[in-house]
Amino acid sequence: MTSFGHVLKDIRAARGMSQAKLALALDSTQRHLSFLETGRSLPTASFLARICRTLDLNIAQRVNIYDASGLANPYAQRDIRSEEIHAALDMIEVRVLKNWPFPALVLDPDWNVLRSNSAFDQIFGGLMPQGNAPPNLLEVMMSEMFQGLVQNWDEAAGILFYRLQRAAAHSPRIAQVLRTAQSQGRFTGMEHHLGELGEVPIFLPIRLALPNGPVMELSSLLGKLASCQDALIEGLEIELMVPLTEASEQSMRGLAGPK
């Protein structure tokens, strides 16, 4: 079986699709797909584009399947240290983070903080480790220090656990941090608390009490740029923190200072 055949079969299996079902979606035949998966045929550029469009492959998957096909790959594989990626991060910082009045971050798939705005630095900078390497938000949030600041940890643990569980499927580092946190009992009260809730409210805030500061109820907006065509940038997450109460908003604006 060719490399392309392996990749195509893996994508098809991950979608729970038979050869016949995928062939129908691609307006092709099961025989053609069988030949592609066994290496008896190679895809044309137009058919490969049709696979990407029909299966709605993300950029990383498109890079992978184009590389496996042997065809010219239109998706550049850039290095995180390249000038182009640096410029893209600068654009996100200037156009998005600096225009958000509350704390905001750009995180890589391992939750390393690649960019932050002044509101985040002023409110949470003291909680982040110092050094040349980008601070890791997850390691901070899983620490005893951070847990001690969260007044409703059992509530917040449920929010964090399911988000981390999804991220851990694509990041060995997050998977390891999650396993360590579980072994340390960070999530032991989560199931019991959820069982006591009855009807779950629309928002479950993180109720955070900063040292010698106010109590703030927070959530986050998570986003990506819809027109992104780079696998590295597509893998980043823009996190915009949101105060859930008027008092929390006033506290955050006061701590962040003037824009």
Accessible surface in RSA format (square Angstrom, percent):
REM  Atomic radii and reference values for relative SASA: ProtOr
REM  Chains: A
REM  Algorithm: Lee & Richards
REM  Probe-radius: 1.40
REM  Slices: 20
REM RES _ NUM      All-atoms   Total-Side   Main-Chain    Non-polar    All polar
REM                ABS   REL    ABS   REL    ABS   REL    ABS   REL    ABS   REL
RES MET A   1   110.03  57.0  40.63  26.9  69.40 165.2  41.47  35.3  68.56  90.8
RES THR A   2    46.20  32.9  37.61  38.1   8.59  20.5  45.70  61.4   0.49   0.7
RES SER A   3    70.26  59.4  57.71  77.0  12.55  28.9  39.51  84.1  30.75  43.1
RES PHE A   4     1.60   0.8   1.31   0.8   0.29   0.8   1.31   0.8   0.29   0.8
RES GLY A   5     0.00   0.0   0.00   N/A   0.00   0.0   0.00   0.0   0.00   0.0
RES HIS A   6    96.94  53.0  96.55  67.1   0.40   1.0  61.81  63.7  35.14  40.9
RES VAL A   7    20.95  13.8  19.24  17.4   1.70   4.1  20.95  18.2   0.00   0.0
RES LEU A   8     0.00   0.0   0.00   0.0   0.00   0.0   0.00   0.0   0.00   0.0
RES LYS A   9    89.09  43.5  89.09  54.7   0.00   0.0  41.20  37.1  47.89  51.0
RES ASP A  10    93.25  65.3  86.94  86.5   6.31  14.9  26.53  62.4  66.73  66.5
RES ILE A  11    16.40   9.3  13.33   9.9   3.07   7.4  16.38  11.8   0.02   0.1
RES ARG A  12    26.51  11.1  26.51  13.5   0.00   0.0   0.00   0.0  26.51  16.1
RES ALA A  13    65.55  60.3  44.33  68.4  21.22  48.3  49.71  70.0  15.84  42.0
RES ALA A  14    88.11  81.0  45.37  70.0  42.73  97.2  57.25  80.6  30.86  81.7
RES ARG A  15    98.04  41.2  68.84  35.1  29.20  69.5  34.62  47.3  63.41  38.4
RES GLY A  16    64.47  79.5   0.00   N/A  64.47  79.5  36.90 101.3  27.57  61.8
RES MET A  17    26.66  13.8  21.57  14.3   5.09  12.1  16.44  14.0  10.22  13.5
RES SER A  18    61.38  51.9  50.96  68.0  10.41  24.0  48.40 103.1  12.97  18.2
RES GLN A  19    35.58  19.9  32.56  23.8   3.02   7.2   8.15  17.4  27.43  20.8
RES ALA A  20    52.70  48.5  44.87  69.2   7.84  17.8  46.88  66.0   5.83  15.4
RES LYS A  21   122.98  60.0 116.28  71.3   6.69  15.9  71.60  64.4  51.38  54.7
RES LEU A  22     0.00   0.0   0.00   0.0   0.00   0.0   0.00   0.0   0.00   0.0
RES ALA A  23     3.62   3.3   3.62   5.6   0.00   0.0   3.62   5.1   0.00   0.0
RES LEU A  24   147.54  82.2 133.30  95.4  14.24  35.8 136.11  95.6  11.43  30.7
RES ALA A  25    54.12  49.8  21.37  33.0  32.75  74.5  33.63  47.4  20.49  54.3
RES LEU A  26     0.67   0.4   0.00   0.0   0.67   1.7   0.67   0.5   0.00   0.0
RES ASP A  27   127.98  89.6 107.21 106.7  20.76  49.1  29.26  68.9  98.72  98.5
RES SER A  28    29.75  25.1   4.62   6.2  25.13  57.9   8.79  18.7  20.96  29.4
RES THR A  29    80.41  57.2  76.17  77.2   4.24  10.1  73.84  99.2   6.57   9.9
RES GLN A  30    95.13  53.2  89.43  65.4   5.70  13.6  22.05  46.9  73.08  55.4
RES ARG A  31   166.14  69.8 157.89  80.5   8.25  19.6  62.36  85.2 103.78  62.9
RES HIS A  32    58.36  31.9  54.14  37.6   4.22  10.8  40.69  41.9  17.67  20.6
RES LEU A  33     0.00   0.0   0.00   0.0   0.00   0.0   0.00   0.0   0.00   0.0
RES SER A  34    36.43  30.8  36.43  48.6   0.00   0.0   9.40  20.0  27.03  37.9
RES PHE A  35    36.56  18.3  36.56  22.6   0.00   0.0  36.56  22.2   0.00   0.0
RES LEU A  36     0.09   0.1   0.00   0.0   0.09   0.2   0.00   0.0   0.09   0.2
RES GLU A  37     4.13   2.4   4.13   3.1   0.00   0.0   1.67   3.2   2.46   2.0
RES THR A  38    69.41  49.4  52.52  53.2  16.89  40.3  52.74  70.8  16.67  25.2
RES GLY A  39    26.62  32.8   0.00   N/A  26.62  32.8   2.86   7.9  23.76  53.2
RES ARG A  40   171.68  72.1 134.12  68.4  37.56  89.4  48.45  66.2 123.23  74.7
RES SER A  41    32.20  27.2  25.02  33.4   7.18  16.5  15.93  33.9  16.27  22.8
RES LEU A  42   119.75  66.7  99.75  71.4  20.00  50.3  99.75  70.1  20.00  53.8
RES PRO A  43     8.15   5.9   0.25   0.2   7.89  28.7   1.01   0.8   7.14  44.4
RES THR A  44    83.46  59.4  77.35  78.4   6.11  14.6  78.82 105.9   4.64   7.0
RES ALA A  45    63.90  58.8  56.96  87.9   6.94  15.8  57.21  80.6   6.70  17.7
RES SER A  46    80.84  68.3  66.31  88.5  14.53  33.5  53.29 113.5  27.55  38.6
RES PHE A  47    11.77   5.9  11.77   7.3   0.00   0.0  11.77   7.1   0.00   0.0
RES LEU A  48     0.00   0.0   0.00   0.0   0.00   0.0   0.00   0.0   0.00   0.0
RES ALA A  49    42.41  39.0  37.79  58.3   4.62  10.5  39.63  55.8   2.78   7.4
RES ARG A  50    70.94  29.8  70.86  36.1   0.08   0.2  12.31  16.8  58.63  35.5
RES ILE A  51     0.00   0.0   0.00   0.0   0.00   0.0   0.00   0.0   0.00   0.0
RES CYS A  52    10.10   7.6   9.55  10.7   0.55   1.3   9.51  24.1   0.59   0.6
RES ARG A  53   168.18  70.6 145.83  74.3  22.35  53.2  80.87 110.5  87.30  52.9
RES THR A  54    51.46  36.6  20.36  20.6  31.10  74.1  21.42  28.8  30.04  45.4
RES LEU A  55     6.87   3.8   4.76   3.4   2.12   5.3   6.55   4.6   0.33   0.9
RES ASP A  56   115.75  81.1 102.36 101.9  13.38  31.6  29.21  68.7  86.54  86.3
RES LEU A  57     0.94   0.5   0.00   0.0   0.94   2.4   0.00   0.0   0.94   2.5
RES ASN A  58    68.23  47.1  61.69  59.6   6.53  15.7  25.07  60.3  43.16  41.7
RES ILE A  59     3.15   1.8   3.15   2.3   0.00   0.0   3.15   2.3   0.00   0.0
RES ALA A  60    54.15  49.8  47.30  73.0   6.85  15.6  49.03  69.0   5.12  13.6
RES GLN A  61    59.85  33.5  56.93  41.6   2.92   6.9  20.56  43.8  39.29  29.8
RES ARG A  62    51.10  21.5  51.10  26.0   0.00   0.0   1.39   1.9  49.71  30.1
RES VAL A  63    12.38   8.1  12.38  11.2   0.00   0.0  12.38  10.8   0.00   0.0
RES ASN A  64    81.08  55.9  77.75  75.1   3.33   8.0  15.76  37.9  65.32  63.1
RES ILE A  65     0.00   0.0   0.00   0.0   0.00   0.0   0.00   0.0   0.00   0.0
RES TYR A  66    23.60  11.0  23.60  13.4   0.00   0.0   6.85   5.1  16.75  20.6
RES ASP A  67    75.38  52.8  50.60  50.4  24.78  58.6  26.24  61.8  49.14  49.0
RES ALA A  68    21.65  19.9   2.15   3.3  19.51  44.4   8.36  11.8  13.30  35.2
RES SER A  69    10.67   9.0   0.00   0.0  10.67  24.6   0.18   0.4  10.48  14.7
RES GLY A  70    71.77  88.5   0.00   N/A  71.77  88.5  37.81 103.8  33.96  76.1
RES LEU A  71    59.75  33.3  49.27  35.2  10.48  26.3  51.48  36.2   8.27  22.2
RES ALA A  72    95.32  87.6  68.95 106.4  26.37  60.0  80.67 113.6  14.65  38.8
RES ASN A  73    44.75  30.9  15.58  15.1  29.17  70.2  15.22  36.6  29.53  28.5
RES PRO A  74    92.80  67.6  50.56  46.1  42.24 153.5  64.67  53.4  28.13 174.8
RES TYR A  75    38.80  18.1  34.61  19.7   4.19  10.9  13.40  10.1  25.40  31.3
RES ALA A  76    51.07  47.0  35.02  54.0  16.05  36.5  44.87  63.2   6.20  16.4
RES GLN A  77   125.51  70.2  84.31  61.6  41.19  98.1  35.40  75.3  90.11  68.3
RES ARG A  78    78.72  33.1  60.24  30.7  18.48  44.0  16.31  22.3  62.40  37.8
RES ASP A  79    66.83  46.8  56.67  56.4  10.16  24.0  34.86  82.0  31.97  31.9
RES ILE A  80    74.70  42.5  64.61  48.1  10.09  24.3  64.61  46.5  10.09  27.4
RES ARG A  81   202.36  85.0 170.60  87.0  31.76  75.6  80.84 110.5 121.52  73.6
RES SER A  82    30.59  25.9  20.07  26.8  10.52  24.2  30.50  65.0   0.09   0.1
RES GLU A  83   156.67  89.9 146.39 110.8  10.27  24.5  61.66 119.3  95.01  77.6
RES GLU A  84   105.78  60.7  95.20  72.0  10.58  25.2  45.88  88.7  59.90  48.9
RES ILE A  85     2.44   1.4   2.44   1.8   0.00   0.0   2.44   1.8   0.00   0.0
RES HIS A  86   100.88  55.1 100.24  69.7   0.63   1.6  61.94  63.8  38.94  45.3
RES ALA A  87    59.19  54.4  50.62  78.1   8.57  19.5  54.22  76.4   4.97  13.2
RES ALA A  88    26.78  24.6  20.93  32.3   5.86  13.3  26.45  37.2   0.34   0.9
RES LEU A  89     8.91   5.0   8.91   6.4   0.00   0.0   8.91   6.3   0.00   0.0
RES ASP A  90    53.81  37.7  53.34  53.1   0.47   1.1  21.92  51.6  31.89  31.8
RES MET A  91    81.16  42.0  74.40  49.2   6.77  16.1  68.66  58.4  12.51  16.6
RES ILE A  92     2.68   1.5   2.68   2.0   0.00   0.0   2.68   1.9   0.00   0.0
RES GLU A  93    38.70  22.2  38.70  29.3   0.00   0.0   2.65   5.1  36.05  29.4
RES VAL A  94    66.10  43.5  62.16  56.3   3.95   9.5  62.16  54.0   3.95  10.7
RES ARG A  95   159.72  67.1 143.98  73.4  15.74  37.5  45.86  62.7 113.86  69.0
RES VAL A  96    39.20  25.8  34.01  30.8   5.18  12.5  36.97  32.1   2.22   6.0
RES LEU A  97     0.00   0.0   0.00   0.0   0.00   0.0   0.00   0.0   0.00   0.0
RES LYS A  98   118.45  57.8 103.62  63.6  14.84  35.3  58.45  52.6  60.00  63.9
RES ASN A  99    94.95  65.5  77.50  74.9  17.46  42.0  23.31  56.1  71.64  69.2
RES TRP A 100    60.99  24.5  56.54  27.4   4.45  10.5  56.64  30.2   4.35   7.1
RES PRO A 101    34.86  25.4  27.74  25.3   7.12  25.9  28.86  23.8   6.01  37.3
RES PHE A 102    17.48   8.7  17.12  10.6   0.36   0.9  17.48  10.6   0.00   0.0
RES PRO A 103     0.01   0.0   0.01   0.0   0.00   0.0   0.01   0.0   0.00   0.0
RES ALA A 104     0.00   0.0   0.00   0.0   0.00   0.0   0.00   0.0   0.00   0.0
RES LEU A 105     0.00   0.0   0.00   0.0   0.00   0.0   0.00   0.0   0.00   0.0
RES VAL A 106     0.00   0.0   0.00   0.0   0.00   0.0   0.00   0.0   0.00   0.0
RES LEU A 107     0.51   0.3   0.45   0.3   0.06   0.2   0.45   0.3   0.06   0.2
RES ASP A 108    25.13  17.6  23.08  23.0   2.05   4.8   6.13  14.4  19.00  18.9
RES PRO A 109    70.56  51.4  58.48  53.3  12.08  43.9  67.78  56.0   2.78  17.3
RES ASP A 110    42.14  29.5  41.65  41.5   0.49   1.2   0.23   0.5  41.91  41.8
RES TRP A 111     8.62   3.5   8.62   4.2   0.00   0.0   3.08   1.6   5.53   9.0
RES ASN A 112    21.16  14.6  21.16  20.4   0.00   0.0   1.32   3.2  19.84  19.2
RES VAL A 113    13.80   9.1   7.44   6.7   6.35  15.3   7.44   6.5   6.35  17.2
RES LEU A 114    32.98  18.4  17.71  12.7  15.27  38.4  20.69  14.5  12.28  33.1
RES ARG A 115    40.45  17.0  35.30  18.0   5.15  12.3  15.44  21.1  25.00  15.2
RES SER A 116    26.19  22.1  15.54  20.7  10.66  24.5   0.24   0.5  25.95  36.4
RES ASN A 117     6.05   4.2   3.41   3.3   2.64   6.4   4.83  11.6   1.22   1.2
RES SER A 118    68.72  58.1  60.77  81.1   7.95  18.3  36.82  78.4  31.90  44.7
RES ALA A 119     5.99   5.5   5.35   8.3   0.64   1.5   5.63   7.9   0.36   0.9
RES PHE A 120     6.23   3.1   6.23   3.9   0.00   0.0   6.23   3.8   0.00   0.0
RES ASP A 121    74.45  52.1  63.72  63.4  10.73  25.4  26.28  61.8  48.17  48.0
RES GLN A 122   102.39  57.3  66.45  48.6  35.94  85.6  35.15  74.8  67.24  51.0
RES ILE A 123    14.81   8.4   0.01   0.0  14.80  35.7   2.31   1.7  12.50  33.9
RES PHE A 124    10.73   5.4  10.73   6.6   0.00   0.0  10.73   6.5   0.00   0.0
RES GLY A 125    19.66  24.2   0.00   N/A  19.66  24.2  17.74  48.7   1.92   4.3
RES GLY A 126    82.40 101.6   0.00   N/A  82.40 101.6  42.47 116.5  39.93  89.4
RES LEU A 127    29.89  16.6  20.46  14.6   9.43  23.7  22.85  16.0   7.04  18.9
RES MET A 128    17.75   9.2  11.15   7.4   6.60  15.7   9.71   8.3   8.04  10.7
RES PRO A 129    78.82  57.4  59.59  54.3  19.23  69.9  71.48  59.0   7.34  45.6
RES GLN A 130   155.83  87.1 122.03  89.2  33.80  80.5  67.19 143.0  88.64  67.2
RES GLY A 131    66.02  81.4   0.00   N/A  66.02  81.4  35.31  96.9  30.71  68.8
RES ASN A 132   165.81 114.3 127.28 123.0  38.53  92.8  37.65  90.6 128.16 123.9
RES ALA A 133    75.80  69.7  60.36  93.1  15.44  35.1  65.60  92.4  10.20  27.0
RES PRO A 134    69.70  50.8  54.36  49.6  15.34  55.8  60.19  49.7   9.50  59.1
RES PRO A 135    35.36  25.8  31.13  28.4   4.23  15.4  35.36  29.2   0.00   0.0
RES ASN A 136     6.57   4.5   3.55   3.4   3.02   7.3   2.88   6.9   3.69   3.6
RES LEU A 137    11.70   6.5  11.70   8.4   0.00   0.0  11.70   8.2   0.00   0.0
RES LEU A 138     1.40   0.8   1.40   1.0   0.00   0.0   1.40   1.0   0.00   0.0
RES GLU A 139    83.69  48.0  73.12  55.3  10.56  25.2  28.15  54.5  55.53  45.3
RES VAL A 140    13.28   8.7   9.96   9.0   3.33   8.0  13.21  11.5   0.08   0.2
RES MET A 141    19.09   9.9  19.04  12.6   0.04   0.1  15.85  13.5   3.23   4.3
RES MET A 142    11.40   5.9   7.92   5.2   3.48   8.3   8.24   7.0   3.15   4.2
RES SER A 143    33.08  28.0  26.03  34.7   7.05  16.2  33.03  70.3   0.05   0.1
RES GLU A 144   132.60  76.1 120.61  91.2  12.00  28.6  38.25  74.0  94.35  77.0
RES MET A 145    89.89  46.5  72.72  48.1  17.17  40.9  83.89  71.3   5.99   7.9
RES PHE A 146    15.82   7.9  15.82   9.8   0.00   0.0  15.82   9.6   0.00   0.0
RES GLN A 147    50.08  28.0  46.52  34.0   3.56   8.5  10.88  23.2  39.20  29.7
RES GLY A 148    66.83  82.4   0.00   N/A  66.83  82.4  35.20  96.6  31.62  70.8
RES LEU A 149    25.14  14.0  23.76  17.0   1.38   3.5  25.14  17.7   0.00   0.0
RES VAL A 150     7.98   5.3   0.30   0.3   7.68  18.5   0.30   0.3   7.68  20.8
RES GLN A 151   109.87  61.4  70.65  51.6  39.22  93.4  32.45  69.1  77.42  58.7
RES ASN A 152    15.66  10.8   7.74   7.5   7.92  19.1  15.66  37.7   0.00   0.0
RES TRP A 153    21.68   8.7  18.21   8.8   3.47   8.2  18.21   9.7   3.47   5.6
RES ASP A 154    62.71  43.9  59.65  59.4   3.06   7.2   9.04  21.3  53.68  53.5
RES GLU A 155    27.61  15.9  24.79  18.8   2.82   6.7   3.73   7.2  23.88  19.5
RES ALA A 156     0.30   0.3   0.30   0.5   0.00   0.0   0.30   0.4   0.00   0.0
RES ALA A 157     0.54   0.5   0.54   0.8   0.00   0.0   0.54   0.8   0.00   0.0
RES GLY A 158     5.47   6.7   0.00   N/A   5.47   6.7   5.34  14.7   0.12   0.3
RES ILE A 159    63.90  36.4  51.80  38.6  12.10  29.2  59.72  43.0   4.18  11.3
RES LEU A 160     4.56   2.5   4.56   3.3   0.00   0.0   4.56   3.2   0.00   0.0
RES PHE A 161    21.51  10.8  21.51  13.3   0.00   0.0  21.51  13.0   0.00   0.0
RES TYR A 162   102.37  47.8 101.61  57.8   0.76   2.0  73.05  54.9  29.32  36.1
RES ARG A 163    32.84  13.8  31.59  16.1   1.25   3.0  18.63  25.5  14.21   8.6
RES LEU A 164     0.03   0.0   0.03   0.0   0.00   0.0   0.03   0.0   0.00   0.0
RES GLN A 165    92.15  51.5  85.74  62.7   6.41  15.3  25.47  54.2  66.67  50.6
RES ARG A 166   159.11  66.8 148.56  75.7  10.55  25.1  80.94 110.6  78.17  47.4
RES ALA A 167    24.38  22.4  15.07  23.3   9.31  21.2  22.99  32.4   1.38   3.7
RES ALA A 168    19.11  17.6   9.85  15.2   9.26  21.1  10.15  14.3   8.96  23.7
RES ALA A 169    83.36  76.6  40.25  62.1  43.11  98.1  53.32  75.1  30.04  79.6
RES HIS A 170   156.11  85.3 125.70  87.4  30.41  77.8  89.23  92.0  66.88  77.8
RES SER A 171     3.03   2.6   1.21   1.6   1.81   4.2   2.26   4.8   0.76   1.1
RES PRO A 172   114.08  83.1 104.79  95.5   9.29  33.8 110.86  91.5   3.22  20.0
RES ARG A 173    92.16  38.7  83.87  42.8   8.29  19.7  41.48  56.7  50.69  30.7
RES ILE A 174     0.13   0.1   0.13   0.1   0.00   0.0   0.13   0.1   0.00   0.0
RES ALA A 175    18.99  17.5  17.46  26.9   1.53   3.5  18.41  25.9   0.57   1.5
RES GLN A 176    92.33  51.6  92.33  67.5   0.00   0.0  42.26  89.9  50.07  38.0
RES VAL A 177    22.47  14.8  20.27  18.4   2.21   5.3  22.14  19.2   0.34   0.9
RES LEU A 178    13.13   7.3  13.13   9.4   0.00   0.0  13.13   9.2   0.00   0.0
RES ARG A 179   131.91  55.4 126.19  64.3   5.72  13.6  64.63  88.3  67.28  40.8
RES THR A 180    54.97  39.1  51.01  51.7   3.95   9.4  43.23  58.1  11.74  17.7
RES ALA A 181     1.33   1.2   0.47   0.7   0.86   2.0   1.11   1.6   0.22   0.6
RES GLN A 182    85.47  47.8  69.14  50.5  16.33  38.9  20.76  44.2  64.70  49.1
RES SER A 183    96.98  82.0  52.25  69.7  44.74 103.1  52.89 112.6  44.10  61.8
RES GLN A 184   102.69  57.4  70.97  51.9  31.72  75.5  32.37  68.9  70.32  53.3
RES GLY A 185    25.99  32.0   0.00   N/A  25.99  32.0  13.92  38.2  12.07  27.0
RES ARG A 186    27.07  11.4  23.93  12.2   3.15   7.5   1.06   1.5  26.01  15.8
RES PHE A 187    11.48   5.7   8.80   5.5   2.68   7.0   9.62   5.8   1.86   5.3
RES THR A 188   105.75  75.2  81.07  82.2  24.68  58.8  65.59  88.1  40.16  60.7
RES GLY A 189    20.53  25.3   0.00   N/A  20.53  25.3  16.81  46.1   3.72   8.3
RES MET A 190     4.70   2.4   4.58   3.0   0.12   0.3   4.58   3.9   0.12   0.2
RES GLU A 191   110.20  63.3 100.53  76.1   9.67  23.0  63.99 123.8  46.21  37.7
RES HIS A 192   127.40  69.6 116.48  81.0  10.91  27.9  87.36  90.0  40.04  46.6
RES HIS A 193    36.95  20.2  36.36  25.3   0.58   1.5  24.87  25.6  12.08  14.1
RES LEU A 194    59.31  33.0  48.28  34.5  11.03  27.7  48.56  34.1  10.76  28.9
RES GLY A 195    68.38  84.3   0.00   N/A  68.38  84.3  38.03 104.4  30.34  68.0
RES GLU A 196   120.01  68.9  85.87  65.0  34.14  81.3  40.89  79.1  79.13  64.6
RES LEU A 197    46.21  25.7  23.41  16.8  22.80  57.3  26.11  18.3  20.10  54.1
RES GLY A 198    66.41  81.9   0.00   N/A  66.41  81.9  44.32 121.6  22.09  49.5
RES GLU A 199   161.92  93.0 136.38 103.2  25.54  60.8  57.10 110.5 104.81  85.6
RES VAL A 200    83.67  55.1  63.50  57.5  20.17  48.6  63.50  55.2  20.17  54.7
RES PRO A 201    65.37  47.6  47.68  43.5  17.69  64.3  59.04  48.7   6.33  39.3
RES ILE A 202   163.26  92.9 128.80  96.0  34.46  83.1 136.39  98.2  26.87  72.9
RES PHE A 203   128.33  64.2 116.65  72.3  11.68  30.4 118.85  72.1   9.48  27.1
RES LEU A 204    35.97  20.0  22.32  16.0  13.65  34.3  22.32  15.7  13.65  36.7
RES PRO A 205    16.23  11.8  16.23  14.8   0.00   0.0  16.23  13.4   0.00   0.0
RES ILE A 206    26.14  14.9  25.87  19.3   0.27   0.7  25.87  18.6   0.27   0.7
RES ARG A 207    71.98  30.2  71.98  36.7   0.00   0.0  15.82  21.6  56.16  34.0
RES LEU A 208     3.18   1.8   3.18   2.3   0.00   0.0   3.18   2.2   0.00   0.0
RES ALA A 209    22.22  20.4  19.79  30.5   2.42   5.5  19.79  27.9   2.42   6.4
RES LEU A 210    18.23  10.2  12.95   9.3   5.28  13.3  12.95   9.1   5.28  14.2
RES PRO A 211    84.00  61.2  58.10  53.0  25.90  94.2  68.99  57.0  15.01  93.3
RES ASN A 212   168.81 116.4 114.43 110.6  54.38 130.9  43.30 104.2 125.51 121.3
RES GLY A 213    34.90  43.0   0.00   N/A  34.90  43.0  13.78  37.8  21.12  47.3
RES PRO A 214    46.76  34.1  34.11  31.1  12.65  46.0  45.98  38.0   0.78   4.9
RES VAL A 215    67.34  44.3  47.52  43.0  19.82  47.7  47.52  41.3  19.82  53.7
RES MET A 216     0.00   0.0   0.00   0.0   0.00   0.0   0.00   0.0   0.00   0.0
RES GLU A 217    42.52  24.4  42.52  32.2   0.00   0.0   5.72  11.1  36.80  30.0
RES LEU A 218    12.47   6.9  12.01   8.6   0.46   1.2  12.01   8.4   0.46   1.2
RES SER A 219    40.40  34.1  31.20  41.6   9.20  21.2  13.99  29.8  26.41  37.0
RES SER A 220    39.58  33.4  16.50  22.0  23.09  53.2   7.74  16.5  31.85  44.6
RES LEU A 221    98.88  55.1  97.48  69.7   1.40   3.5  98.88  69.4   0.00   0.0
RES LEU A 222    78.79  43.9  44.24  31.6  34.55  86.8  45.03  31.6  33.76  90.9
RES GLY A 223    31.65  39.0   0.00   N/A  31.65  39.0  30.08  82.5   1.57   3.5
RES LYS A 224   113.34  55.3  82.43  50.6  30.91  73.6  74.59  67.1  38.74  41.3
RES LEU A 225    64.63  36.0  55.26  39.5   9.37  23.6  56.23  39.5   8.39  22.6
RES ALA A 226   113.66 104.5  68.85 106.2  44.81 101.9  80.70 113.7  32.96  87.3
RES SER A 227    97.68  82.5  77.70 103.7  19.98  46.0  53.39 113.7  44.28  62.0
RES CYS A 228    20.44  15.5   5.97   6.7  14.48  34.0  13.36  33.8   7.08   7.6
RES GLN A 229   100.70  56.3  88.28  64.5  12.42  29.6  52.79 112.4  47.91  36.3
RES ASP A 230    13.49   9.4  12.98  12.9   0.50   1.2  12.52  29.5   0.96   1.0
RES ALA A 231    31.73  29.2  22.69  35.0   9.04  20.6  22.95  32.3   8.78  23.3
RES LEU A 232    61.34  34.2  56.35  40.3   5.00  12.6  59.35  41.7   1.99   5.4
RES ILE A 233    19.25  11.0  14.72  11.0   4.53  10.9  14.72  10.6   4.53  12.3
RES GLU A 234    42.81  24.6  40.80  30.9   2.01   4.8  16.23  31.4  26.57  21.7
RES GLY A 235    30.15  37.2   0.00   N/A  30.15  37.2  22.48  61.7   7.67  17.2
RES LEU A 236     6.32   3.5   4.61   3.3   1.71   4.3   4.61   3.2   1.71   4.6
RES GLU A 237    44.08  25.3  44.08  33.3   0.00   0.0   9.15  17.7  34.93  28.5
RES ILE A 238    13.69   7.8  13.49  10.1   0.20   0.5  13.49   9.7   0.20   0.5
RES GLU A 239     8.90   5.1   8.90   6.7   0.00   0.0   0.00   0.0   8.90   7.3
RES LEU A 240    26.25  14.6  26.25  18.8   0.00   0.0  26.25  18.4   0.00   0.0
RES MET A 241    21.15  11.0  21.15  14.0   0.00   0.0  18.98  16.1   2.17   2.9
RES VAL A 242    38.16  25.1  38.16  34.5   0.00   0.0  38.16  33.2   0.00   0.0
RES PRO A 243    16.87  12.3   3.56   3.2  13.31  48.4   3.56   2.9  13.31  82.7
RES LEU A 244    54.74  30.5  22.54  16.1  32.20  80.9  26.94  18.9  27.80  74.8
RES THR A 245    54.74  38.9  43.64  44.2  11.10  26.4  50.70  68.1   4.04   6.1
RES GLU A 246   119.05  68.3 107.52  81.3  11.53  27.5  62.24 120.4  56.81  46.4
RES ALA A 247    73.47  67.6  62.32  96.2  11.15  25.4  69.78  98.3   3.69   9.8
RES SER A 248     2.80   2.4   2.61   3.5   0.20   0.5   0.00   0.0   2.80   3.9
RES GLU A 249    45.92  26.4  45.92  34.7   0.00   0.0   1.52   2.9  44.41  36.3
RES GLN A 250    98.27  55.0  89.99  65.8   8.27  19.7  40.10  85.4  58.17  44.1
RES SER A 251    28.37  24.0  17.31  23.1  11.07  25.5   9.95  21.2  18.42  25.8
RES MET A 252     0.41   0.2   0.26   0.2   0.14   0.3   0.31   0.3   0.10   0.1
RES ARG A 253   105.03  44.1  96.35  49.1   8.68  20.7  37.42  51.1  67.61  41.0
RES GLY A 254    60.32  74.4   0.00   N/A  60.32  74.4  38.95 106.9  21.37  47.9
RES LEU A 255    68.26  38.0  52.56  37.6  15.71  39.5  55.55  39.0  12.71  34.2
RES ALA A 256     7.86   7.2   6.23   9.6   1.63   3.7   6.23   8.8   1.63   4.3
RES GLY A 257    28.50  35.1   0.00   N/A  28.50  35.1  18.04  49.5  10.46  23.4
RES PRO A 258   133.46  97.3 106.40  97.0  27.06  98.4 118.35  97.7  15.11  93.9
RES LYS A 259   172.20  84.0 100.33  61.6  71.87 171.1 106.72  96.1  65.49  69.8
END  Absolute sums over single chains surface
CHAIN  1 A    13965.5      10767.0       3198.4       7928.5       6037.0
END  Absolute sums over all chains
TOTAL         13965.5      10767.0       3198.4       7928.5       6037.0
